[in-house]
Amino acid sequence: MQRRSPAWPAWLKSLALETARKGIIVNCVAPGYTDTDMIAAIPCHVLERYASRIPVVRLCRPCLGQ
């Protein structure tokens, strides 16, 4: 098992912030909210506050096998 550096998430977030304004998306596997029926019970204002901290300002969207 490979250990991850504690600086890795900060570096990825920095890269995402730099490239988001140019329309480039940084992909990585990290826990977070995905826009599905399961989170429909969470109030909109809570989800909006969470999304505001994401560089592209939106929740993850499922691929749905496409």
C-alpha positions, 0 to 999 in steps of 0.5 A: 500500500502506497502512502499519500503525502498530506500535501497532495490534496492541497496541491490538487485543489490549487491545480483545480483552482488555477485551471477551472477559470480556463475551463479545464477540470482536474479529476481525482478520486476524493470523497464528496457529494454526488448529485443523486437522489440519495442527497435530495433530503439535504436542504438546498442551502447546505448543498449550495454552501458545500458546492461553493467550496468546490473549484467548479462550484457544483456537485459531482454528476454521475456518469450513468453508464454513458 
